[in-house]
């Protein structure tokens, strides 16, 4: 049977920073990188991968500007910074940040900022996967995950590059670690992670475990076509048919299959 693995969807918006009374100011370099990322995602939304090709050198240079770490929640003496890539994620993280702040009597202003550098890493990695440059993609996802280790979109993109390089066991270990982490960043896309787990277990011919992962994903996102197709692959394999190789497709193509 034909098998399709959906690449990470890049229809992500960059959160616009909210004003705060006291916070570490962004450097001029970071502000420029935010503007570059916003422009790149706008171009991608209009023209896809072809449109962003002229921006790739600048995006690579911007990723080189990234700090060693940039957590999704940063709590200082008089501020809380929440870095999010969507409004829903921002609301959840702000709630967690308020709960995590120490009860020390200090007033802390809250500001949201985009997850600029992980998103730049994701865009560069997705372009590399799109063009079959899987080792290059791993370099970008590894850099992004070093900045924000619980970014589940980067975990998914890293795993698909590993699968393309026949490093399935390594990819499965990464997905399992993400699912076991309990991070809210992972919980928000648990179903795609479970689908990826199912696909990996099919590759490893561990069909009962693959079925369990896919059925769990359908409890979260019922009737998802990729999960249903992978379950059909398992049923066919158990009936004696050969398991086919997978193809990487874009999310917009998944509904057509």
NORVENDA-V429885 format. One record per backbone hydrogen bond with DSSP energy under -1.0 kcal/mol. CO is the residue of the C=O (numbers start at 1). NH is the residue of the N-H. Records with the same first field share a line. If there is no record, write none. Layout:
CO->NH / NH
This chain:
3->247
5->249
10->12
27->31
28->32
29->33
30->34
31->35
32->36
33->37
34->38
35->39
36->40
37->41
38->42
39->43
40->44
41->45
42->46
43->47
44->48
48->52
52->55
53->56
55->59
56->60
57->61
58->62
59->63
60->64
62->65
63->66
72->83
74->81
78->109
79->76
80->111
81->74
82->113
86->90
87->91
88->92
89->93
90->94
91->95
92->96
93->97
94->98
95->99
96->100
97->101
102->104
109->80
111->82
113->84
114->116
115->119
116->120
117->121
118->122
119->123
120->124
121->125
122->126
123->127
124->128
125->129
126->130
127->131
128->133
129->132
132->134
133->137
134->138
135->139
136->140
137->141
138->142
139->143
140->144
141->145
142->146
143->147
144->148
147->70
148->151
150->152
151->155
152->156
153->157
154->158
155->159
156->160
157->161
158->162
159->163
160->164
161->165
162->167
163->166
167->171
168->172
169->173
170->174
171->175
172->176
173->177
174->178
175->179
176->180
183->187
184->188
186->189
187->190
189->193
190->194
191->195
192->196
193->197
194->198
195->199
196->200
197->201
198->202
199->203
200->204
201->206
202->205
206->210
207->211
208->212
209->213
210->214
211->215
212->216
213->217
214->218
215->219
217->221
221->224
224->228
225->229
226->230
227->231
228->232
229->233
230->234
231->235
232->236
233->237
234->238
236->241
237->240
247->5
249->7
250->253
253->256
254->257
